[in-house]
Amino acid sequence: MVSFRLPRVLNEVILAQKDQFVRPTQPKNGVGAFVFPCRKLVFNYCERSGSSRAMMAYLQTKAIGFAQDNPQIEVVVQPRPSKHPIVRAFYTNGASKVKCVRKCTEGEIPEVVKSLRDHSGHRLRRWNNYVISDTPSVRGIYSPFHVSETHQITDLKPRK
C-alpha cells in the first residue's frame, strides 16, 4: 500500500478550514467549575495606634477562623506603622478594593470582610439586559402573560 502525504501548505489550509467552524471556549463560572472571585485579603494595621485596637482584636480572635472557613482565599496580615487599619481585597479579574476600618468596632469588621469577600471585583453598573447570554434567544424571555391559551389543572383533589 502506498501512503499519500499532502504538502505542508495544503495541510495548513485544511486545518484552517476545520478551525474556522470550531468556536473556542473561554473559562468562566458555571462551565465546569466555580472560580471564586476574591483571591486575596490583606489586613494592614498599626501596632501602636488606638485606631487599630479593633483590628488587632479581630485578628487575634476571628481571623484564624475566617481563614480556615475560606481556604480558597489567601489571607495576609501585615503591620503598617503610623497608618490607619485597612482591609484590601484582590480579585481574579485584576481589580482591587480597599476599605478603611478605622472607626469600626470589633463586631463590624467581620461584616466589612464578608462584603469584600462576596464582591465580584467588577464595578457597579446598571444592568439594562436582565439575562446575560452568549447566544441570545430569538423568542425572548418566557412570560406567562404572553400566552393566549390558559391551562388549568383539574386532577387535583380538594383539601379536607
Secondary structure as UniProt FT lines:
FT   HELIX           8..20
FT   TURN            29..30
FT   STRAND          38..45
FT   HELIX           50..52
FT   HELIX           53..61
FT   HELIX           63..69
FT   TURN            71..72
FT   STRAND          74..79
FT   TURN            81..82
FT   STRAND          86..91
FT   TURN            92..93
FT   STRAND          96..100
FT   TURN            102..103
FT   TURN            106..108
FT   HELIX           109..118
FT   HELIX           144..146
//
